Amino acid sequence: MNYHWQWSIFISPEPGGTGTYLWYLFVGLGWTLATALAAWVIALMVGSVIGTLRTTPMVWVVRLGNAYVEVFRNVPLIVQMFLWFFVVPELLPKAMGDWIKQVPPPWGSYIPAVLCLGLYTSVRVAEQVKAGIASLSRGQGMAGTALGLTLGQSYRFVLLPQAFRIVLPPLTSEFMNVIKNSSVALTIGLLELTGRARAMQEFSFKVFEAFAAATVIYLLTNLIVVLGMRMLEKRVRVPGLMAAGGASMAGH
């Protein structure tokens, strides 16, 4: 087999005229990262709020937070993706629903994908934040009260800064999951990395080459994420806190 000829497909022009197949895949990587980063912002914001509320003494707030987690955790991601793309526009007022349906590609697929991935991942972030707060000793909250801080101020200045340092390693895994889960967006027409690898194999009939390249790109991307997050962990680590928190979270 002529391996040089086999892999030369990546420098061949793709049918859309945007460049080579290799550039075609890198554009897909750009959409993957854009989707994952936007979804991660939503997941981190919503998950942090839900996770914090589930540790408060207000019973009804805790129950609402638990219900939110159970709903999004127990429905498969691909089903949620279809719900956001096909069902949600039908539930909105007709004018708004029609406007959403007419959003030109790729934004018509990108926005539902970001919302779906963001809320789906937020429940996992909420679990991590809740576990991080629960791993702290009760004396932390009592110290805040002794200083005259309100409940909200105790969370903001005492509990959450420590909890986020503890849960940073598992949050790294969740961010990597967002990158990988973004491949589900191809089912609603978003040509991210996996979608473009599939399109490449349909155009060129090079199945092995297309998905081998996508696999390598995913691996390198996640490796860069891991290395970056490890550097961040070292910068924010509090001696003794990470180990204690990790041992406590292991019990969860």
Secondary structure as GFF3:
##gff-version 3
##sequence-region A 1 252
A	DSSP	alpha_helix	3	7	.	.	.	ID=ss1
A	DSSP	three_ten_helix	8	11	.	.	.	ID=ss2
A	DSSP	alpha_helix	21	53	.	.	.	ID=ss3
A	DSSP	alpha_helix	59	73	.	.	.	ID=ss4
A	DSSP	alpha_helix	77	82	.	.	.	ID=ss5
A	DSSP	pi_helix	83	87	.	.	.	ID=ss6
A	DSSP	alpha_helix	88	91	.	.	.	ID=ss7
A	DSSP	alpha_helix	94	101	.	.	.	ID=ss8
A	DSSP	alpha_helix	107	134	.	.	.	ID=ss9
A	DSSP	alpha_helix	138	146	.	.	.	ID=ss10
A	DSSP	alpha_helix	151	154	.	.	.	ID=ss11
A	DSSP	pi_helix	155	159	.	.	.	ID=ss12
A	DSSP	alpha_helix	160	181	.	.	.	ID=ss13
A	DSSP	three_ten_helix	182	188	.	.	.	ID=ss14
A	DSSP	alpha_helix	193	204	.	.	.	ID=ss15
A	DSSP	alpha_helix	207	236	.	.	.	ID=ss16
A	DSSP	alpha_helix	241	250	.	.	.	ID=ss17
###
